[in-house]
Amino acid sequence: MNIYGLTALIAALVCIYLGIFVYFRNRSESINRVFLFLNFAIASWCMATYIQSVYMVNVKMVINYIKLYSIGSYFVPALSLHFAFAVIRRKKNAVLTASYLISVLFTIFSFSPFLLTETKRFNHHFMVQPEVGYAVFTLFMIVCVSIGFLYLFKEYRVSSGYQQMQLKYILFAWCVIAFLGLAIYYAQFYGINIPIPHDIFVIGYFSLLTYAIVKYRLMDVKVAVTRTGIFILVYTLVLGIPFAVAVKYKFYLIDIFGVNWWAAPLVLMAALATFGPFLYIFLESKAEATILKEQKRYQETLKQASIGMTRIRDLRRLLDLIVHIVTKTVKISYAAIYLLNNEAKEYVLQVSRDKGRLPLIKVSADNPLIQWLARHRTPLIYEEIKRKMLDSQDGGYKLLEENLRVLDAAVVVPSLL
């Protein structure tokens, strides 16, 4: 097995794991279900690459295995487009239906000479010969990915809040990581020698998509992108250096170790694999310290301000100070504080700081929004409620969305007092 086969096998296992992980996080979400099928299709495609690196005596068996595992790849264009539709919650249309029909058509011809034919044996791997049908499949992939990108980008331009953050992750993974991976794959497949295992990009792509689906609102996109970049860099070195040593110094190692020359790069890979996680953690902490410098600065400012607030006895002055410091330090355009009037059973606006907004003066204690906050005691995010309203038939989310819209609030934070 060569380095390409090893990375393909790792990528296949990562895809299967991440697909199952995301699916069981929320099985009712369409995006999670489509993501699972997309991961399985990519994993099957990676296995076709892995088979090419495994030594087999029967060449005919190799080509049959490659054709079998390549079936998954024929559904990747349609599933990628379906994934884009699921992200933006767009209903299926004729374009998506046609893409699935084309994928089925490619599957029907998967064992014919229309797509892949003979397999050439090299020293430690095989190479299949793409035919005219595979060029059509390549074009089909480009069209589906381009359409999906256009839908995602169009939605990104009109989105806000958590959804916009999610789309940032996905668009970066789609445009940069997936594009590079596909470009390198097709270049290698059509005979252009690029000494980079393309399946490394598969790992980065699905890792970032997983993060976007599961925890997209917890971190700025720069941090996720940086983490992915560092991961790819570190493990490219971990896997690439032993491979480069084995290729360049093979005969020198044979002179020293004889028939067991392969043990040297294997030991080197084991040593680098042990050192790799520590290097990743170190580089990640340094990068995040630089990227999150501004956030840590205003967090420290808020901590210092909170200490000083304990000495203020005038409630009105304290509330004014809280709103002023939060909007100025965190750089948000609108903040307001409501306090409960027990006699009137309503929450009354005390202070607000805004740009052109007319905040609601009072909110009834019987309001569904207040009732939800009293039960859950956790912040309420408008974009999350809007998504749940669209994805479920629960009328409660509709009431919450309407009240948040009336308040013109992106986030509502309940007091724990």
C-alpha positions in Angstrom: 0.0 0.0 0.0 1.3 3.5 -0.9 0.7 6.8 0.7 -2.3 7.5 -1.6 -4.0 4.2 -0.5 -3.3 4.9 3.1 -4.9 8.4 3.0 -7.8 7.0 1.0 -8.5 4.4 3.6 -8.3 6.9 6.4 -10.5 9.3 4.5 -13.1 6.6 4.0 -13.2 5.7 7.7 -13.4 9.4 8.7 -16.3 9.9 6.3 -18.2 7.0 7.7 -17.6 8.1 11.3 -18.6 11.7 10.7 -21.7 10.8 8.7 -23.0 8.5 11.5 -22.0 11.0 14.2 -23.9 13.9 12.5 -26.9 11.7 11.7 -27.4 10.6 15.3 -27.0 14.1 16.6 -30.4 14.8 15.1 -32.0 12.2 12.9 -35.1 14.3 12.1 -33.1 17.0 10.3 -33.0 16.6 6.5 -29.5 18.1 6.3 -28.2 15.4 8.7 -29.7 12.6 6.6 -28.4 13.9 3.3 -25.0 14.4 4.9 -24.9 10.8 6.0 -25.6 9.5 2.4 -23.1 12.0 1.0 -20.4 10.7 3.4 -21.1 7.1 2.5 -20.9 7.9 -1.2 -17.6 9.7 -0.7 -16.3 6.8 1.5 -17.1 4.4 -1.3 -15.2 6.6 -3.8 -12.2 6.7 -1.4 -12.3 2.9 -1.3 -12.0 2.8 -5.1 -8.7 4.7 -4.7 -7.6 2.4 -1.9 -8.2 -0.7 -4.0 -5.7 0.7 -6.6 -3.0 0.7 -4.0 -3.5 -2.9 -2.8 -1.4 -5.6 -4.4 -3.6 -8.3 -6.1 -2.5 -11.0 -8.6 -5.8 -11.0 -10.5 -5.9 -7.8 -12.5 -9.5 -8.4 -13.6 -10.6 -8.7 -10.0 -9.0 -5.3 -9.3 -11.0 -3.5 -12.1 -14.2 -5.1 -10.9 -13.6 -3.9 -7.3 -12.8 -0.4 -8.5 -16.0 -0.3 -10.6 -18.0 -1.6 -7.7 -16.8 1.0 -5.2 -17.0 3.8 -7.9 -20.8 3.4 -7.9 -20.8 5.6 -4.8 -19.0 8.3 -6.7 -21.7 8.6 -9.3 -24.1 9.8 -6.7 -21.8 12.4 -5.2 -22.9 15.2 -7.7 -26.6 14.7 -6.9 -26.0 14.3 -3.2 -23.9 17.4 -3.1 -26.6 19.4 -4.8 -29.2 17.8 -2.4 -27.0 18.8 0.5 -27.0 22.4 -0.7 -30.8 22.3 -0.9 -31.1 20.9 2.6 -28.8 23.6 4.0 -30.9 26.4 2.6 -34.2 24.4 3.2 -35.2 24.6 -0.5 -37.7 22.1 -1.7 -36.7 19.5 -4.3 -37.1 20.7 -7.9 -36.7 19.3 -11.4 -33.0 20.1 -11.3 -32.4 17.9 -8.3 -34.6 15.1 -9.6 -32.8 15.1 -13.0 -29.4 14.9 -11.2 -30.5 11.8 -9.3 -31.8 10.2 -12.6 -28.4 10.9 -14.2 -26.6 9.4 -11.2 -28.8 6.2 -11.6 -27.9 6.2 -15.3 -24.2 6.2 -14.6 -24.7 3.4 -12.1 -26.4 1.3 -14.8 -23.3 1.7 -17.0 -20.8 1.3 -14.1 -19.6 -2.1 -15.2 -19.6 -1.3 -18.9 -16.5 0.0 -20.9 -18.3 3.3 -21.2 -16.8 4.7 -18.0 -13.7 2.7 -16.9 -11.8 0.0 -18.8 -8.4 -1.6 -18.4 -6.3 -1.5 -15.3 -2.5 -1.0 -15.7 -0.2 -2.6 -13.1 2.7 -0.6 -11.7 5.2 -1.6 -9.1 3.0 -1.1 -6.1 -0.3 0.1 -7.5 -2.8 0.0 -10.3 -4.2 2.7 -12.6 -7.5 2.5 -14.4 -8.2 4.0 -17.8 -11.0 6.6 -18.0 -13.1 6.5 -21.1 -15.5 9.1 -22.7 -18.2 8.3 -20.2 -16.0 9.4 -17.3 -15.3 12.7 -19.0 -19.1 13.2 -19.1 -19.3 12.3 -15.4 -16.6 14.8 -14.7 -18.6 17.5 -16.4 -21.7 16.4 -14.5 -19.8 16.8 -11.2 -18.7 20.3 -12.2 -22.3 21.4 -13.1 -23.9 20.0 -9.9 -21.2 21.5 -7.7 -21.5 24.9 -9.5 -25.3 24.9 -9.1 -25.1 24.0 -5.5 -22.5 26.8 -4.9 -24.8 29.4 -6.6 -27.7 28.4 -4.4 -25.6 28.6 -1.2 -24.0 31.9 -2.1 -27.3 33.5 -3.0 -28.7 32.4 0.4 -25.6 33.7 2.2 -26.1 37.2 0.8 -29.6 37.5 2.3 -28.9 35.5 5.5 -27.9 36.7 8.9 -26.9 35.5 12.4 -26.2 31.8 13.0 -27.4 30.8 9.5 -24.9 33.2 7.9 -22.1 31.7 10.1 -23.1 28.2 9.0 -23.0 29.2 5.4 -19.5 30.7 5.8 -18.2 27.4 6.9 -19.9 25.5 4.2 -18.9 27.9 1.4 -15.3 27.8 2.5 -15.3 24.0 2.6 -17.1 24.0 -0.8 -15.0 26.5 -2.6 -11.5 25.9 -1.3 -11.1 22.5 0.3 -13.5 20.6 -2.0 -12.3 22.5 -5.1 -8.6 21.7 -4.4 -9.4 18.1 -3.6 -11.4 17.5 -6.8 -8.9 19.4 -9.0 -6.0 17.2 -7.7 -8.1 14.0 -8.0 -9.1 14.6 -11.6 -5.6 15.8 -12.5 -4.1 12.5 -11.1 -6.9 10.4 -12.6 -6.2 11.8 -16.1 -2.4 11.2 -15.8 -1.1 14.6 -14.4 1.5 13.8 -11.7 0.7 15.9 -8.5 2.5 14.4 -5.5 -0.3 15.3 -3.0 -2.8 12.7 -1.7 -6.2 14.3 -2.7 -8.0 12.4 0.1 -6.4 14.7 2.7 -8.8 17.3 1.4 -11.7 14.9 1.8 -10.9 14.7 5.5 -10.7 18.5 5.9 -13.8 19.0 3.8 -16.1 16.8 5.9 -14.5 17.8 9.2 -15.4 21.4 8.5 -18.9 20.5 7.2 -19.5 18.5 10.4 -18.5 21.4 12.5 -20.8 23.7 10.5 -23.8 21.4 11.0 -23.2 20.6 14.7 -21.6 23.7 16.3 -21.6 26.4 13.6 -22.6 29.2 16.0 -20.0 28.6 18.7 -17.0 29.9 16.9 -16.0 32.4 14.3 -15.3 30.9 10.9 -11.7 32.1 11.0 -11.0 29.8 13.9 -12.5 26.7 12.1 -10.7 27.5 8.9 -7.4 27.9 10.9 -7.9 24.7 12.7 -8.6 22.8 9.5 -5.6 24.4 7.8 -3.3 23.5 10.7 -4.7 19.9 10.8 -4.0 19.5 7.0 -0.5 20.9 7.4 0.5 18.8 10.3 -0.8 15.5 9.0 0.5 16.2 5.5 3.9 16.4 7.1 3.2 13.3 9.3 2.2 11.2 6.3 4.3 12.9 3.6 7.8 13.0 5.2 8.1 9.2 5.6 6.7 8.7 2.1 9.3 11.2 0.7 12.1 9.5 2.6 11.0 6.1 1.3 11.0 7.3 -2.3 14.1 9.4 -2.3 16.4 7.4 -0.1 15.1 3.9 -0.9 18.4 2.5 -2.3 20.4 4.2 0.5 18.2 2.5 3.1 18.5 -0.8 1.3 22.3 -0.6 1.6 22.0 0.0 5.4 19.0 -2.2 6.4 18.8 -4.7 3.5 15.4 -6.3 2.8 14.0 -4.6 5.9 14.6 -1.1 4.6 10.9 -0.3 4.8 11.1 -0.4 8.6 12.9 2.9 8.7 10.2 5.1 7.1 7.6 3.1 9.1 9.4 3.9 12.4 9.7 7.5 11.2 5.9 7.7 10.5 5.2 6.2 14.0 7.4 8.8 15.6 5.9 11.7 13.7 2.3 10.3 14.4 3.2 10.5 18.1 4.6 14.0 17.9 1.9 15.3 15.5 -0.9 15.8 18.0 1.4 17.9 20.3 2.5 20.0 17.4 -1.2 20.5 16.3 -2.2 21.6 19.8 0.7 24.0 20.1 0.1 25.6 16.7 -3.7 25.7 17.3 -3.3 27.5 20.6 -0.9 30.1 19.0 -3.2 30.7 16.1 -6.3 31.1 18.2 -4.6 33.4 20.6 -3.8 35.7 17.6 -7.3 35.4 16.0 -9.3 35.7 19.2 -7.2 38.6 20.5 -10.0 41.1 20.0 -12.6 38.9 21.6 -10.4 38.2 24.6 -9.8 42.0 24.9 -13.5 42.8 25.2 -14.1 39.9 27.5 -11.4 41.3 29.8 -13.0 44.7 29.5 -16.4 43.3 30.5 -14.9 41.5 33.5 -13.2 44.7 34.8 -16.5 46.7 34.2 -18.5 44.1 36.2 -16.2 44.6 39.2 -16.8 48.3 39.1 -20.6 47.9 38.7 -20.8 46.2 42.1 -20.2 49.7 43.7 -23.1 51.4 41.9 -26.2 51.6 44.1 -28.4 53.6 41.7 -30.4 51.1 39.6 -31.0 53.4 36.6 -27.4 54.4 36.4 -26.3 50.8 36.6 -28.6 49.7 33.8 -27.5 52.6 31.6 -23.9 51.7 32.2 -24.5 48.0 31.4 -26.1 48.8 28.1 -23.5 51.4 27.2 -20.5 49.1 27.9 -22.0 46.1 26.2 -22.9 47.9 22.9 -19.6 49.8 22.8 -17.3 47.0 23.8 -18.9 44.1 21.9 -19.8 46.4 19.0 -23.5 45.5 18.7 -26.0 48.0 17.3 -28.9 47.4 19.8 -29.4 46.4 23.4 -32.3 46.8 25.8 -33.1 45.7 29.4 -36.6 44.9 30.6 -37.5 44.5 34.3 -40.5 42.8 35.8 -43.3 45.0 37.3 -44.9 42.6 39.7 -48.1 44.7 40.2 -48.8 45.0 36.5 -47.5 41.5 35.7 -45.4 42.7 32.8 -41.8 43.4 31.8 -41.2 47.1 31.2 -38.4 48.6 29.1 -35.9 50.4 31.4 -33.0 51.4 29.1 -32.1 50.8 25.5 -29.3 51.8 23.2 -30.1 51.5 19.5 -29.7 52.9 16.0 -33.0 53.9 14.5 -35.0 51.2 16.3 -38.3 51.8 18.3 -38.1 49.2 21.0 -41.3 47.6 22.5 -42.2 49.4 25.7 -43.6 46.5 27.6 -44.1 42.7 27.4 -46.7 40.8 29.3 -45.6 38.1 31.7 -48.0 35.7 30.0 -46.2 36.2 26.7 -45.0 32.8 25.3 -41.5 34.3 25.0 -41.4 35.1 28.7 -42.9 31.7 29.6 -40.2 29.9 27.6 -37.4 31.9 29.2 -38.8 31.2 32.7 -38.8 27.5 32.0 -35.5 27.1 30.2 -33.3 29.9 31.7 -31.1 29.9 28.6 -30.5 32.5 25.9 -32.9 32.4 23.0 -31.5 33.0 19.5 -33.8 34.2 16.8 -32.2 32.3 13.9 -32.4 29.0 15.8 -36.0 29.5 16.5 -36.7 30.4 12.9 -34.9 27.3 11.7 -36.9 25.1 14.1 -40.1 26.7 13.1 -39.4 26.0 9.4 -38.2 22.4 10.1 -41.1 21.3 12.4 -44.8 21.6 12.7 -44.7 22.8 16.4 -46.8 26.0 16.7 -44.8 27.0 19.8 -41.8 27.9 17.7 -44.0 30.1 15.4 -45.2 32.1 18.5 -41.6 32.5 19.7 -40.5 33.6 16.2 -43.3 36.2 16.0 -42.5 37.7 19.4 -38.8 37.8 18.8 -39.5 39.6 15.5 -41.7 42.1 17.3 -39.0 42.8 19.8 -36.5 43.1 16.9 -34.1 40.9 18.9 -31.4 38.6 17.6 -30.7 37.2 21.1 -32.7 37.4 24.4 -30.8 36.6 27.6 -32.8 35.9 30.8 -31.6 37.1 34.1 -30.8 34.4 36.6 -31.7 36.5 39.6 
